[in-house]
Amino acid sequence: MVEKESFVTRFMRTTGKVRLIFGPAQQGSLDHPMTEENQALLKSQQAQEKALWETVTRADGSSYIVSRRPE
């Protein structure tokens, strides 16, 4: 009995064929410095995240985070 091929397998084969025609996705360099605008954006996002979570440290030195929002 022949098993039906999964969607993922068919999708990967199709994208492999497309890659043969169009080539791999273009990737930029990862070792360039961040722009001032991106640094400011990152700091604001980190501040927003920090406002949502609180780090709790146990006596044994391990830590975990909890939501600051009351349930």
C-alpha positions in Angstrom: 0.0 0.0 0.0 1.4 3.4 -1.0 1.3 6.1 1.6 0.1 9.5 0.6 2.9 12.1 0.8 2.6 14.7 3.5 1.9 18.3 2.8 5.3 19.3 4.2 7.2 17.0 1.9 5.3 18.2 -1.1 5.9 21.8 -0.1 9.6 21.3 0.5 10.0 19.6 -2.9 8.2 22.5 -4.6 10.2 25.2 -2.9 13.4 23.3 -3.8 12.4 23.4 -7.5 11.6 27.1 -7.2 15.0 27.7 -5.6 16.7 25.9 -8.6 15.0 28.5 -10.9 15.3 31.7 -8.9 18.3 30.9 -6.7 18.6 31.1 -2.9 17.2 34.0 -0.9 19.5 36.9 -0.7 21.0 37.5 2.7 22.6 40.6 4.0 25.7 40.8 6.2 25.2 40.3 9.9 28.4 42.0 11.1 27.5 45.6 10.4 26.8 48.1 13.2 23.3 49.0 14.2 22.0 52.4 13.1 21.1 55.0 15.7 17.4 54.6 14.8 17.5 50.8 15.4 19.4 51.2 18.7 16.7 53.6 19.9 14.0 51.3 18.8 15.6 48.3 20.5 15.9 50.2 23.8 12.3 51.3 23.7 11.2 47.7 23.0 13.3 46.4 25.9 11.8 49.1 28.2 8.3 48.0 27.2 9.1 44.4 27.9 10.7 45.2 31.2 7.6 47.0 32.3 5.5 43.8 31.7 7.7 41.3 33.6 9.4 41.1 37.0 12.3 38.9 37.7 12.1 36.9 41.0 15.2 35.4 42.5 15.1 32.4 44.8 17.3 31.8 47.8 19.3 29.2 45.8 20.2 31.8 43.2 17.9 30.6 40.4 15.5 33.1 39.0 12.3 33.2 36.9 10.0 35.9 35.6 6.4 36.6 36.4 3.9 39.0 34.9 3.4 42.4 36.6 -0.2 42.5 35.5 -2.6 41.4 38.3 -4.7 38.5 37.3 
